[in-house]
Amino acid sequence: MEVLIPHISRWFLDKQEHFAVSAQVDTRIGGWFKAELLVLFDRLKASQVLENFEQEAKVISRRDGKEKRVDFRLQVQG
């Protein structure tokens, strides 16, 4: 997972203004943030940094055994 941190950091470093303006006007940016991650993950998959990623993936909770959805499931180096 550590291999992703530099990529994510660089990706959003250029977008600091987006976060600052959003905080000033108190708006929700969750949809924009997810879209940015989709583009980034797609590029990382194309460059073979990510083996695969899945959006809105179903997972089984270790805590209660129930099926849940996560925003993204990433496959990194096996």
C-alpha positions as a LaTeX table, in Angstrom:
\begin{tabular}{lrrr}
\hline
Residue & $x$ (\AA) & $y$ (\AA) & $z$ (\AA) \\
\hline
Met1 & 0.00 & 0.00 & 0.00 \\
Glu2 & 2.91 & 2.33 & 0.68 \\
Val3 & 3.63 & 2.40 & $-3.04$ \\
Leu4 & 0.39 & 4.36 & $-3.60$ \\
Ile5 & 1.01 & 7.19 & $-1.11$ \\
Pro6 & 3.47 & 9.18 & $-3.28$ \\
His7 & 1.15 & 8.91 & $-6.29$ \\
Ile8 & $-1.90$ & 10.07 & $-4.34$ \\
Ser9 & 0.07 & 12.87 & $-2.72$ \\
Arg10 & 1.38 & 14.20 & $-6.05$ \\
Trp11 & $-2.07$ & 13.88 & $-7.65$ \\
Phe12 & $-3.79$ & 16.04 & $-5.04$ \\
Leu13 & $-0.91$ & 18.45 & $-4.37$ \\
Asp14 & $-1.82$ & 20.40 & $-7.50$ \\
Lys15 & $-5.45$ & 20.56 & $-6.37$ \\
Gln16 & $-4.96$ & 22.30 & $-3.01$ \\
Glu17 & $-6.99$ & 25.26 & $-4.25$ \\
His18 & $-10.00$ & 22.98 & $-4.73$ \\
Phe19 & $-9.87$ & 21.91 & $-1.09$ \\
Ala20 & $-9.33$ & 25.46 & 0.17 \\
Val21 & $-12.26$ & 26.93 & $-1.78$ \\
Ser22 & $-14.50$ & 24.03 & $-0.82$ \\
Ala23 & $-13.69$ & 24.61 & 2.85 \\
Gln24 & $-14.37$ & 28.36 & 2.52 \\
Val25 & $-17.81$ & 27.91 & 1.00 \\
Asp26 & $-18.62$ & 24.81 & 3.06 \\
Thr27 & $-19.54$ & 22.58 & 0.17 \\
Arg28 & $-19.46$ & 18.80 & $-0.18$ \\
Ile29 & $-16.77$ & 17.52 & $-2.50$ \\
Gly30 & $-17.13$ & 13.77 & $-2.02$ \\
Gly31 & $-18.28$ & 13.14 & $-5.58$ \\
Trp32 & $-15.44$ & 15.19 & $-7.05$ \\
Phe33 & $-12.94$ & 13.44 & $-4.77$ \\
Lys34 & $-14.14$ & 9.98 & $-5.85$ \\
Ala35 & $-13.97$ & 11.02 & $-9.51$ \\
Glu36 & $-10.38$ & 12.20 & $-9.04$ \\
Leu37 & $-9.48$ & 8.88 & $-7.42$ \\
Leu38 & $-11.11$ & 6.97 & $-10.30$ \\
Val39 & $-8.97$ & 8.83 & $-12.84$ \\
Leu40 & $-5.83$ & 8.33 & $-10.74$ \\
Phe41 & $-6.47$ & 4.63 & $-10.16$ \\
Asp42 & $-7.18$ & 4.11 & $-13.86$ \\
Arg43 & $-3.84$ & 5.70 & $-14.74$ \\
Leu44 & $-2.01$ & 3.70 & $-12.07$ \\
Lys45 & $-3.55$ & 0.51 & $-13.44$ \\
Ala46 & $-2.48$ & 1.43 & $-16.97$ \\
Ser47 & 1.07 & 2.04 & $-15.74$ \\
Gln48 & 0.96 & $-1.25$ & $-13.76$ \\
Val49 & 1.39 & 0.37 & $-10.34$ \\
Leu50 & $-2.02$ & $-1.11$ & $-9.49$ \\
Glu51 & $-2.85$ & $-4.61$ & $-10.61$ \\
Asn52 & $-6.57$ & $-3.86$ & $-10.44$ \\
Phe53 & $-9.18$ & $-1.72$ & $-8.74$ \\
Glu54 & $-12.88$ & $-2.09$ & $-8.23$ \\
Gln55 & $-15.40$ & 0.64 & $-7.44$ \\
Glu56 & $-18.30$ & 0.03 & $-5.00$ \\
Ala57 & $-16.91$ & $-3.40$ & $-4.17$ \\
Lys58 & $-18.78$ & $-5.81$ & $-1.94$ \\
Val59 & $-16.80$ & $-7.11$ & 1.03 \\
Ile60 & $-17.60$ & $-9.21$ & 4.05 \\
Ser61 & $-17.05$ & $-7.42$ & 7.36 \\
Arg62 & $-14.60$ & $-9.21$ & 9.64 \\
Arg63 & $-16.41$ & $-7.75$ & 12.61 \\
Asp64 & $-19.95$ & $-8.96$ & 12.03 \\
Gly65 & $-19.77$ & $-11.13$ & 8.89 \\
Lys66 & $-22.24$ & $-8.91$ & 7.02 \\
Glu67 & $-21.83$ & $-7.84$ & 3.43 \\
Lys68 & $-20.83$ & $-4.20$ & 3.04 \\
Arg69 & $-19.74$ & $-1.92$ & 0.22 \\
Val70 & $-16.49$ & $-0.02$ & 0.09 \\
Asp71 & $-15.77$ & 2.89 & $-2.24$ \\
Phe72 & $-12.73$ & 1.18 & $-3.76$ \\
Arg73 & $-10.93$ & $-2.13$ & $-3.48$ \\
Leu74 & $-7.35$ & $-1.97$ & $-4.73$ \\
Gln75 & $-5.06$ & $-4.82$ & $-5.70$ \\
Val76 & $-1.43$ & $-3.78$ & $-5.25$ \\
Gln77 & 1.46 & $-6.15$ & $-5.83$ \\
Gly78 & $-0.56$ & $-9.29$ & $-5.21$ \\
\hline
\end{tabular}
